[in-house]
Amino acid sequence: MRALACGELETVSRLALPVLFVQFTNHSLGWIKMLQHLYTGRRYFGVDPGTIDAVAVAGGCGVEAYAVRSLAELAAHVADFAPRPRPLYLDVEVPHMIDYTPPVPAWDRGPSGDAERPVY
């Protein structure tokens, strides 16, 4: 739910738009948290807002919604969407970003202890 606002879910539902939402949930504001992890001495601020039941939120907006916990489930939902497009929300849980550094070239040195934050 963090990447979009509930208003879009309601609009897509009300207008019956053929939109497939796929959210990758890691239960934090991952990119910001990774910056704090690498460059602020692992002091985290405002990046763990708590668990949100995104499927319930999407459902509350009138969108068909599912929690997806396997690649097979994801493939089945996408295959079902293709012949009958409709408002559909899939919440895919992924590993917490702190456990896996994203492939961001500027962050390559961070895990080895280089605390100098790159300039973007």
Contacts in CASP RR format, 6 or more apart in sequence:
PFRMAT RR
TARGET T0000
AUTHOR 0000-0000-0000
METHOD contacts of the structure
MODEL  1
MRALACGELETVSRLALPVLFVQFTNHSLGWIKMLQHLYTGRRYFGVDPG
TIDAVAVAGGCGVEAYAVRSLAELAAHVADFAPRPRPLYLDVEVPHMIDY
TPPVPAWDRGPSGDAERPVY
1 23 0 8 1.000
1 52 0 8 1.000
1 54 0 8 1.000
1 57 0 8 1.000
1 58 0 8 1.000
2 29 0 8 1.000
2 49 0 8 1.000
2 52 0 8 1.000
3 23 0 8 1.000
4 21 0 8 1.000
4 23 0 8 1.000
6 57 0 8 1.000
6 61 0 8 1.000
7 61 0 8 1.000
9 21 0 8 1.000
9 57 0 8 1.000
9 58 0 8 1.000
9 59 0 8 1.000
9 61 0 8 1.000
9 62 0 8 1.000
9 63 0 8 1.000
9 87 0 8 1.000
9 89 0 8 1.000
10 61 0 8 1.000
10 62 0 8 1.000
11 17 0 8 1.000
12 19 0 8 1.000
12 21 0 8 1.000
12 63 0 8 1.000
12 87 0 8 1.000
13 61 0 8 1.000
13 62 0 8 1.000
13 63 0 8 1.000
13 87 0 8 1.000
16 86 0 8 1.000
16 87 0 8 1.000
17 87 0 8 1.000
18 85 0 8 1.000
18 86 0 8 1.000
18 87 0 8 1.000
19 87 0 8 1.000
19 88 0 8 1.000
20 78 0 8 1.000
20 81 0 8 1.000
20 85 0 8 1.000
20 88 0 8 1.000
20 90 0 8 1.000
21 58 0 8 1.000
21 63 0 8 1.000
21 88 0 8 1.000
21 89 0 8 1.000
21 90 0 8 1.000
22 74 0 8 1.000
22 90 0 8 1.000
22 92 0 8 1.000
23 54 0 8 1.000
23 89 0 8 1.000
23 90 0 8 1.000
23 91 0 8 1.000
23 92 0 8 1.000
24 92 0 8 1.000
24 94 0 8 1.000
25 54 0 8 1.000
25 91 0 8 1.000
25 92 0 8 1.000
25 93 0 8 1.000
25 94 0 8 1.000
26 93 0 8 1.000
26 94 0 8 1.000
26 95 0 8 1.000
26 96 0 8 1.000
26 97 0 8 1.000
27 48 0 8 1.000
27 50 0 8 1.000
27 51 0 8 1.000
27 96 0 8 1.000
28 47 0 8 1.000
28 48 0 8 1.000
28 49 0 8 1.000
28 96 0 8 1.000
28 97 0 8 1.000
28 98 0 8 1.000
29 46 0 8 1.000
29 47 0 8 1.000
29 48 0 8 1.000
29 49 0 8 1.000
30 47 0 8 1.000
30 97 0 8 1.000
30 98 0 8 1.000
31 97 0 8 1.000
31 102 0 8 1.000
32 46 0 8 1.000
32 47 0 8 1.000
33 44 0 8 1.000
33 47 0 8 1.000
33 48 0 8 1.000
33 97 0 8 1.000
33 98 0 8 1.000
34 97 0 8 1.000
34 98 0 8 1.000
34 101 0 8 1.000
34 102 0 8 1.000
34 107 0 8 1.000
35 117 0 8 1.000
36 42 0 8 1.000
36 43 0 8 1.000
36 44 0 8 1.000
36 45 0 8 1.000
36 47 0 8 1.000
37 44 0 8 1.000
37 98 0 8 1.000
38 101 0 8 1.000
38 107 0 8 1.000
38 110 0 8 1.000
38 111 0 8 1.000
38 115 0 8 1.000
38 117 0 8 1.000
39 110 0 8 1.000
39 115 0 8 1.000
39 116 0 8 1.000
39 117 0 8 1.000
41 115 0 8 1.000
54 65 0 8 1.000
54 89 0 8 1.000
54 91 0 8 1.000
55 65 0 8 1.000
55 66 0 8 1.000
55 67 0 8 1.000
55 89 0 8 1.000
55 91 0 8 1.000
56 65 0 8 1.000
58 65 0 8 1.000
58 89 0 8 1.000
58 91 0 8 1.000
59 65 0 8 1.000
59 89 0 8 1.000
62 87 0 8 1.000
63 87 0 8 1.000
63 88 0 8 1.000
63 89 0 8 1.000
64 86 0 8 1.000
64 87 0 8 1.000
64 88 0 8 1.000
64 89 0 8 1.000
65 88 0 8 1.000
65 89 0 8 1.000
65 90 0 8 1.000
65 91 0 8 1.000
66 73 0 8 1.000
66 77 0 8 1.000
66 89 0 8 1.000
66 90 0 8 1.000
66 91 0 8 1.000
67 91 0 8 1.000
67 93 0 8 1.000
68 74 0 8 1.000
68 77 0 8 1.000
68 90 0 8 1.000
68 91 0 8 1.000
68 92 0 8 1.000
68 93 0 8 1.000
69 93 0 8 1.000
74 90 0 8 1.000
74 92 0 8 1.000
77 88 0 8 1.000
77 90 0 8 1.000
81 88 0 8 1.000
101 107 0 8 1.000
101 110 0 8 1.000
101 111 0 8 1.000
106 118 0 8 1.000
106 120 0 8 1.000
107 118 0 8 1.000
109 116 0 8 1.000
END
